[in-house]
Amino acid sequence: MSKMYRELSVWKRIADAKVVRFRCLEEMETHLFCVQNADFYTMPLKADVIANSERVFLELLAETEPMDRCTWFATVEEAVAAHEENFRPMAAIVAAHEPQER
């Protein structure tokens, strides 16, 4: 039998006019949680960025079994914290290359 997942979106403000949405999954049998991916949005919002975020989420879900690809945790808070820790170096690189506001 195929596994079933519930999607949860967890939002966090990371700066003025910037938010991140953690695209979390709950495995329905075990009630464990993972962060499949995170989407970053900056104002003003652009339709193509929103559409791309949805496309990436669906592609990841369809391409690889989440139980095999993700690390799973007892709570959604633990899953988000682990995701942030794992991707902290990448976030620093991205932030260093963002245009500075004037």
C-alpha positions in Angstrom: 0.0 0.0 0.0 1.3 3.5 -0.9 2.0 5.8 2.0 -0.2 8.9 2.5 1.0 12.3 3.5 -0.6 15.4 4.8 0.9 18.8 3.7 1.5 21.5 6.3 2.8 25.0 5.5 4.8 26.6 8.3 5.5 30.3 7.7 8.3 32.4 9.2 9.1 36.1 8.7 12.8 36.4 8.1 13.1 40.1 7.4 11.0 43.1 6.4 9.1 42.1 3.3 10.7 38.5 3.3 9.1 35.3 4.4 9.9 31.6 4.1 7.3 28.8 3.8 8.5 25.4 5.0 6.7 22.8 3.0 6.2 20.1 5.6 4.8 16.6 5.3 3.2 14.4 7.9 3.3 10.7 7.2 -0.2 9.5 8.1 0.6 6.2 9.6 3.6 7.1 11.8 2.7 10.8 12.4 6.3 11.8 11.8 7.2 15.1 10.1 9.7 16.3 7.6 10.4 19.5 5.6 10.3 18.6 2.0 11.5 22.0 0.8 11.4 25.7 1.7 10.1 28.5 -0.5 11.4 32.1 0.0 9.2 35.1 -1.0 10.1 38.7 -1.2 7.8 41.6 -1.7 6.6 42.5 -4.3 5.4 39.0 -5.0 5.7 37.7 -8.5 3.3 35.2 -10.0 6.1 33.2 -11.7 7.9 32.7 -8.3 4.8 31.4 -6.7 4.1 29.1 -9.6 7.7 27.8 -9.6 7.4 27.1 -5.8 4.3 24.9 -6.4 5.9 23.1 -9.3 9.1 22.3 -7.3 7.0 21.0 -4.4 4.9 18.7 -6.7 8.0 17.5 -8.6 9.8 16.5 -5.4 6.8 14.7 -4.1 6.2 12.8 -7.3 9.9 12.0 -8.2 11.1 10.4 -5.0 9.3 8.7 -2.1 9.5 11.2 0.8 10.1 8.5 3.4 13.3 7.7 1.5 14.5 11.2 0.7 13.6 13.2 3.9 14.7 13.0 7.5 11.7 12.5 9.8 11.0 13.9 13.2 8.5 13.5 16.0 7.3 17.1 15.8 7.0 19.7 13.0 9.1 22.1 15.1 12.0 19.6 15.2 11.7 19.1 11.4 11.9 22.9 10.7 14.8 23.4 13.1 16.8 20.6 11.5 16.0 21.9 8.0 17.2 25.4 9.0 20.4 24.0 10.5 21.1 21.8 7.4 20.6 24.7 5.0 22.2 27.5 7.0 25.4 27.5 4.9 23.4 27.8 1.7 21.2 30.6 3.1 24.3 32.5 4.0 25.6 32.2 0.4 22.3 33.3 -1.1 22.1 36.3 1.3 25.6 37.4 0.4 24.6 37.6 -3.3 21.3 39.4 -2.9 21.1 43.0 -4.1 21.5 45.4 -1.2 18.6 47.8 -0.5 19.3 51.5 -0.8 
